[in-house]
């Protein structure tokens, strides 16, 4: 599908504008980094405790924050799941390496919640009870008057009640009376449960604890993974084309990652393992777009030997322009929808992809290609029949085009 009929845009003539845009974005990211004190690392990299909670009613975020002080509290409402409208994730940074210190964050969060929501005396929270504990209570109270004939009936009933709470009631009951809708929950059973249980105002869905030392190791591994990916791509492109092509592509991708991280500083998004996955994804995406352009440059070198090298690059970019807009545009729309409707948990990942796709697309023809052209101008290598510019003046130095065309025949 062709969006443009024979476009003839002088991309190399506009390279200085792309360089100015990149410089402005890099400076913006640098000042954001200075203002915020650096990147905001998530639980994966800094160590700490995250507790995912679901509340029956709107949670008192201000009171929770006042009791916990330096805790990070985020709403994680997923528009596709109305039951999550009162969900929160509470995080505390850990200090120290001992087991007691590593678990201190979890203890502090739970203690603060217990102070805000005191439990009734001599009653258990039905929203957090296990099937085994519930079966033990029912066996003791025997609300169905089964006596010695109970067998496994109370175990089965406990499993049914917990299943109703976790799946049919989205993990939390607003009152004990709601359990009467569960299979096997007779009035006698509900009455017995009301005597020993209450419906807690929140339920802990998941607890994540990462020690500081583990966080440091993950940070190191994330950096190494990114550098190894760039090094591997440099070697591949240098073998497939020339070293200057590989260096230009890696510089462009490195530029994409730096700008994306600058936007993370600017908008205060956390760097987590999912964000690293997004960065590696955009590295591959941007590199693929750059290789497509370089491959077309190599093909054109065989057909346009007497044309100036910048003109050859311009034509390669124009020939792949429709493909670039289609693939990048559709990818951008997909990640934009993910960012808008994917929920708070996916926001950092989707944000990295949104920024990365935009920056990675223009860096392929606005950064990588001009670097190669600039390199040959710097080396004084010109194409046969013209100078390295696009003026069309004749030249007697065919060195660059012959060598590049030879590389294209490998």
C-alpha positions as CSV (number, residue, x, y, z in Angstrom):
1,X,0.0,0.0,0.0
2,X,1.5,3.3,-1.1
3,X,0.5,6.4,0.8
4,X,2.6,8.7,-1.4
5,X,3.2,8.7,-5.1
6,X,6.9,9.3,-5.7
7,X,7.7,11.6,-2.8
8,X,10.8,13.8,-3.3
9,X,11.7,15.2,0.1
10,X,15.2,16.4,0.8
11,X,15.7,14.7,4.2
12,X,19.4,15.3,4.3
13,X,18.8,19.0,3.8
14,X,16.6,19.0,6.9
15,X,19.0,17.0,9.1
16,X,20.0,20.1,11.1
17,X,16.3,20.5,12.2
18,X,16.2,16.9,13.4
19,X,19.5,17.4,15.2
20,X,18.1,20.6,16.8
21,X,14.9,18.7,17.9
22,X,17.0,15.9,19.4
23,X,19.2,18.3,21.2
24,X,16.2,20.1,22.7
25,X,14.7,16.8,23.9
26,X,17.9,15.7,25.4
27,X,18.4,19.0,27.2
28,X,14.8,18.8,28.5
29,X,15.4,15.3,29.8
30,X,18.7,16.4,31.4
31,X,17.1,19.3,33.2
32,X,14.2,17.1,34.3
33,X,16.8,14.6,35.6
34,X,18.5,17.4,37.6
35,X,15.2,18.7,38.9
36,X,13.9,15.3,40.1
37,X,17.2,14.0,41.4
38,X,17.5,11.2,38.8
39,X,15.4,8.4,37.7
40,X,12.6,7.1,39.9
41,X,13.2,3.4,40.4
42,X,10.4,1.0,41.1
43,X,10.3,-1.7,43.6
44,X,12.2,-4.0,41.3
45,X,15.3,-1.8,41.3
46,X,15.3,0.1,44.6
47,X,14.1,-2.7,46.9
48,X,11.1,-2.3,49.2
49,X,7.6,-3.5,49.8
50,X,4.5,-3.2,47.6
51,X,1.1,-4.3,48.9
52,X,-1.9,-4.5,46.5
53,X,-5.2,-3.8,48.2
54,X,-8.9,-3.9,47.3
55,X,-11.2,-1.8,49.4
56,X,-15.0,-2.3,49.7
57,X,-15.5,1.5,49.8
58,X,-13.5,4.5,48.6
59,X,-10.1,4.3,50.5
60,X,-9.0,7.2,52.8
61,X,-5.8,7.9,50.8
62,X,-4.9,11.0,52.7
63,X,-5.2,9.3,56.1
64,X,-3.1,6.3,54.9
65,X,-0.4,8.6,53.6
66,X,-0.4,10.7,56.8
67,X,0.2,7.5,58.9
68,X,2.9,6.1,56.6
69,X,4.8,9.3,55.8
70,X,7.1,8.5,52.9
71,X,4.9,5.8,51.3
72,X,4.0,5.9,47.7
73,X,0.3,5.3,47.2
74,X,-1.3,4.8,43.7
75,X,-4.8,4.0,42.5
76,X,-4.7,1.2,40.0
77,X,-8.2,1.3,38.7
78,X,-8.6,-0.8,35.5
79,X,-11.4,0.6,33.3
80,X,-12.1,-2.9,32.0
81,X,-12.7,-4.2,35.6
82,X,-15.2,-2.0,37.5
83,X,-14.4,-4.0,40.7
84,X,-11.0,-2.4,40.8
85,X,-12.2,1.1,41.2
86,X,-11.2,1.1,44.9
87,X,-7.9,-0.7,44.4
88,X,-4.6,0.8,45.8
89,X,-1.0,-0.2,45.7
90,X,1.0,1.0,48.7
91,X,4.8,1.0,48.6
92,X,7.6,1.6,51.1
93,X,11.3,1.7,50.6
94,X,13.3,-0.8,52.6
95,X,16.6,-0.2,54.4
96,X,19.0,-2.8,55.5
97,X,19.5,-6.4,54.4
98,X,18.3,-8.5,57.4
99,X,15.1,-10.5,57.1
100,X,13.5,-8.3,59.9
101,X,14.4,-5.1,58.1
102,X,13.3,-6.4,54.7
103,X,9.8,-7.3,56.2
104,X,9.6,-4.0,58.1
105,X,7.7,-2.2,55.3
106,X,5.0,-4.9,55.1
107,X,4.6,-4.7,58.9
108,X,4.4,-0.9,58.9
109,X,1.8,-0.8,56.2
110,X,-0.4,-3.5,57.8
111,X,-0.1,-1.8,61.2
112,X,-1.2,1.6,59.8
113,X,-4.2,-0.1,58.1
114,X,-5.2,-1.8,61.4
115,X,-5.1,1.5,63.1
116,X,-7.3,3.1,60.5
117,X,-9.7,0.2,60.4
118,X,-9.8,-1.5,63.8
119,X,-11.3,-5.0,63.9
120,X,-14.2,-5.9,66.1
121,X,-13.3,-7.8,69.2
122,X,-13.3,-11.6,69.0
123,X,-14.2,-11.7,65.3
124,X,-12.3,-12.8,62.2
125,X,-12.1,-11.0,58.9
126,X,-14.1,-13.1,56.5
127,X,-12.5,-11.3,53.5
128,X,-9.1,-12.8,54.4
129,X,-10.0,-16.1,55.9
130,X,-8.6,-19.3,54.3
131,X,-10.8,-22.3,53.4
132,X,-9.0,-24.4,56.1
133,X,-9.7,-21.9,58.8
134,X,-13.3,-21.5,57.7
135,X,-13.9,-25.2,57.6
136,X,-12.5,-25.5,61.1
137,X,-14.9,-22.8,62.4
138,X,-17.9,-24.5,60.7
139,X,-17.0,-27.9,62.1
140,X,-16.8,-26.4,65.6
141,X,-20.1,-24.5,65.4
142,X,-21.9,-27.2,63.3
143,X,-24.6,-24.8,62.0
144,X,-26.2,-27.6,60.0
145,X,-26.4,-29.9,63.0
146,X,-24.6,-32.7,61.3
147,X,-22.7,-34.0,64.3
148,X,-20.6,-37.0,63.6
149,X,-22.1,-37.3,60.2
150,X,-20.4,-34.1,59.0
151,X,-17.6,-35.8,57.2
152,X,-16.2,-33.5,54.5
153,X,-19.4,-31.5,54.1
154,X,-18.0,-28.4,56.0
155,X,-14.8,-28.6,54.0
156,X,-16.8,-28.5,50.8
157,X,-19.0,-25.7,52.1
158,X,-16.0,-23.7,53.1
159,X,-14.5,-24.1,49.6
160,X,-17.8,-23.0,48.1
161,X,-18.1,-19.9,50.3
162,X,-14.5,-18.8,49.6
163,X,-14.9,-19.4,45.9
164,X,-18.0,-17.2,46.0
165,X,-16.1,-14.5,47.8
166,X,-13.0,-14.6,45.5
167,X,-14.8,-14.9,42.1
168,X,-18.5,-14.1,42.3
169,X,-17.9,-11.1,44.7
170,X,-14.6,-10.0,43.2
171,X,-12.5,-10.8,46.2
172,X,-14.3,-8.8,48.8
173,X,-17.7,-8.8,50.6
174,X,-19.4,-5.7,51.8
175,X,-21.2,-7.5,54.6
176,X,-21.5,-11.1,55.9
177,X,-25.1,-11.2,54.7
178,X,-23.8,-11.1,51.1
179,X,-22.5,-14.7,51.6
180,X,-26.1,-15.9,51.7
181,X,-26.1,-15.8,47.9
182,X,-23.4,-18.5,47.8
183,X,-24.3,-22.2,47.2
184,X,-25.1,-24.0,50.4
185,X,-25.2,-20.8,52.5
186,X,-28.4,-21.5,54.4
187,X,-29.7,-18.9,56.9
188,X,-28.3,-21.0,59.7
189,X,-24.9,-20.9,58.1
190,X,-25.1,-17.1,57.6
191,X,-26.2,-16.6,61.2
192,X,-23.3,-18.7,62.5
193,X,-20.8,-16.8,60.4
194,X,-22.2,-13.4,61.6
195,X,-21.4,-14.4,65.1
196,X,-17.7,-15.2,64.4
197,X,-16.8,-13.1,61.4
198,X,-17.1,-9.5,60.0
199,X,-16.6,-8.2,56.5
200,X,-13.3,-6.3,56.6
201,X,-13.1,-3.0,54.7
202,X,-10.1,-4.2,52.6
203,X,-8.4,-7.3,51.4
204,X,-4.7,-7.9,50.6
205,X,-4.5,-9.2,47.1
206,X,-0.7,-9.5,46.7
207,X,2.5,-8.6,48.6
208,X,5.8,-8.0,46.8
209,X,9.0,-7.7,48.7
210,X,12.4,-7.0,47.1
211,X,15.6,-6.6,49.1
212,X,17.9,-3.7,48.3
213,X,20.8,-5.9,47.3
214,X,18.5,-7.7,44.8
215,X,17.4,-4.4,43.5
216,X,21.0,-3.3,42.8
217,X,21.7,-6.6,41.0
218,X,18.6,-6.1,38.8
219,X,19.7,-2.6,38.0
220,X,23.1,-3.8,36.9
221,X,21.6,-6.7,34.8
222,X,19.1,-4.3,33.1
223,X,22.0,-2.0,32.1
224,X,24.0,-4.9,30.9
225,X,21.1,-6.4,28.9
226,X,20.6,-3.1,27.1
227,X,24.4,-2.7,26.3
228,X,24.7,-6.3,25.1
229,X,21.7,-5.8,22.8
230,X,23.3,-2.7,21.4
231,X,26.7,-4.4,21.0
232,X,25.1,-7.4,19.2
233,X,23.3,-5.1,16.8
234,X,26.5,-3.1,16.1
235,X,28.3,-6.3,15.2
236,X,25.5,-7.6,13.0
237,X,25.1,-4.3,11.0
238,X,28.8,-3.9,10.7
239,X,29.0,-7.4,9.2
240,X,26.0,-6.9,7.0
241,X,26.8,-3.4,5.8
242,X,29.8,-1.4,7.1
243,X,31.0,-0.4,10.5
244,X,29.9,3.2,10.0
245,X,26.3,2.0,9.4
246,X,26.4,0.0,12.6
247,X,27.8,2.8,14.6
248,X,25.1,5.2,13.2
249,X,22.3,2.8,14.0
250,X,23.5,2.2,17.6
251,X,24.0,6.0,18.2
252,X,20.4,6.6,17.0
253,X,19.0,3.8,19.2
254,X,21.0,5.1,22.2
255,X,19.6,8.5,21.5
256,X,16.1,7.0,21.5
257,X,16.6,5.4,24.9
258,X,18.1,8.6,26.4
259,X,15.1,10.7,25.3
260,X,12.6,8.1,26.6
261,X,14.3,8.1,30.0
262,X,14.3,11.9,30.0
263,X,10.5,11.8,29.5
264,X,10.3,9.3,32.4
265,X,12.0,11.9,34.6
266,X,9.8,14.6,33.3
267,X,6.5,12.8,34.1
268,X,7.8,11.0,37.2
269,X,7.2,7.5,36.0
270,X,8.9,4.6,37.8
271,X,11.5,2.5,36.0
272,X,10.6,-1.2,36.5
273,X,11.4,-4.5,34.8
274,X,8.4,-4.0,32.5
275,X,9.8,-0.6,31.5
276,X,13.2,-2.3,30.7
277,X,11.3,-4.7,28.5
278,X,9.6,-1.8,26.7
279,X,13.0,-0.1,26.2
280,X,14.5,-3.3,24.7
281,X,11.4,-3.6,22.5
282,X,11.8,-0.1,21.1
283,X,15.5,-0.7,20.6
284,X,14.6,-3.6,18.3
285,X,11.8,-1.7,16.7
286,X,13.9,1.4,15.9
287,X,16.8,-0.7,14.7
288,X,14.6,-2.6,12.3
289,X,13.3,0.6,10.8
290,X,16.9,1.8,10.4
291,X,18.0,-1.4,8.8
292,X,15.2,-1.2,6.2
293,X,16.4,2.3,5.2
294,X,20.1,1.2,5.1
295,X,19.1,-1.9,3.0
296,X,17.4,0.3,0.5
297,X,20.4,2.6,0.4
298,X,22.6,-0.4,-0.4
299,X,20.3,-1.4,-3.3
300,X,20.2,2.2,-4.7
301,X,24.0,2.3,-4.7
302,X,24.0,-0.4,-7.4
303,X,21.5,1.6,-9.5
304,X,22.5,5.2,-8.9
305,X,26.3,5.1,-9.0
306,X,26.7,8.5,-10.5
307,X,24.3,10.2,-8.1
308,X,25.5,12.1,-5.0
309,X,25.4,10.0,-1.9
310,X,23.0,12.3,0.0
311,X,20.6,12.0,-2.9
312,X,20.8,8.2,-2.8
313,X,20.0,8.3,0.9
314,X,17.1,10.7,0.3
315,X,15.7,8.5,-2.3
316,X,16.0,5.4,0.0
317,X,14.1,7.2,2.7
318,X,11.4,8.4,0.3
319,X,11.0,4.9,-1.1
320,X,10.4,3.5,2.4
321,X,8.3,6.4,3.6
322,X,4.9,4.7,3.1
323,X,6.1,1.6,4.9
324,X,7.5,3.6,7.7
325,X,4.3,5.6,8.3
326,X,2.1,2.5,8.1
327,X,4.0,0.4,10.5
328,X,4.9,3.1,12.9
329,X,1.4,4.6,12.8
330,X,-0.4,1.4,13.5
331,X,2.1,0.5,16.3
332,X,1.6,4.0,17.8
333,X,-2.2,3.6,17.7
334,X,-1.9,0.2,19.5
335,X,0.4,1.4,22.3
336,X,-1.6,4.6,22.6
337,X,-4.8,2.6,23.3
338,X,-2.8,0.5,25.7
339,X,-1.7,3.7,27.5
340,X,-5.2,5.2,27.6
341,X,-7.2,2.1,28.6
342,X,-4.7,-0.4,29.9
343,X,-4.8,0.7,33.6
344,X,-2.3,2.3,35.9
345,X,-0.1,-0.8,36.1
346,X,0.6,-0.8,32.4
347,X,1.0,3.0,32.2
348,X,4.8,3.1,32.5
349,X,5.3,0.3,29.9
350,X,2.8,1.9,27.5
351,X,4.3,5.3,28.0
352,X,7.8,4.1,27.1
353,X,6.4,2.5,24.0
354,X,4.4,5.6,22.9
355,X,7.5,7.9,23.3
356,X,9.9,5.2,21.9
357,X,7.8,4.6,18.7
358,X,7.7,8.3,17.9
359,X,11.3,9.0,18.7
360,X,12.6,5.8,17.1
361,X,10.7,6.5,13.9
362,X,12.2,9.9,13.2
363,X,15.7,8.9,14.5
364,X,16.0,6.3,11.7
365,X,15.9,8.9,8.9
366,X,16.7,12.0,11.0
367,X,19.7,10.8,13.0
368,X,21.1,7.5,11.8
369,X,21.1,8.3,8.0
370,X,22.6,11.8,8.4
371,X,25.4,10.4,10.6
372,X,26.5,8.1,7.7
373,X,26.3,11.0,5.2
374,X,28.3,13.2,7.6
375,X,30.9,10.5,8.1
376,X,31.7,10.3,4.4
377,X,31.8,14.1,4.1
378,X,34.2,14.2,7.0
379,X,36.4,11.6,5.4
380,X,36.4,13.5,2.1
381,X,35.0,10.6,0.2
382,X,32.8,11.6,-2.8
383,X,30.6,9.8,-5.3
384,X,31.4,9.5,-9.1
385,X,29.9,12.2,-11.2
386,X,29.0,14.6,-8.4
387,X,30.1,16.1,-5.1
388,X,28.8,14.6,-1.8
389,X,26.1,17.4,-1.8
390,X,23.1,17.4,-4.1
391,X,24.3,20.2,-6.5
392,X,25.0,17.8,-9.3
393,X,28.6,19.0,-10.0
394,X,31.0,16.4,-11.4
395,X,33.6,14.8,-9.3
396,X,36.5,12.5,-10.1
397,X,36.6,10.6,-6.8
398,X,34.5,7.4,-7.0
399,X,36.0,5.9,-3.8
400,X,32.9,6.0,-1.5
401,X,30.3,4.7,-3.9
402,X,32.5,1.9,-5.3
403,X,33.3,0.7,-1.8
404,X,29.7,0.9,-0.6
405,X,28.4,-0.8,-3.8
406,X,31.0,-3.5,-3.2
407,X,29.6,-3.9,0.4
408,X,26.1,-4.2,-1.1
409,X,27.2,-7.2,-3.3
410,X,28.5,-9.2,-0.2
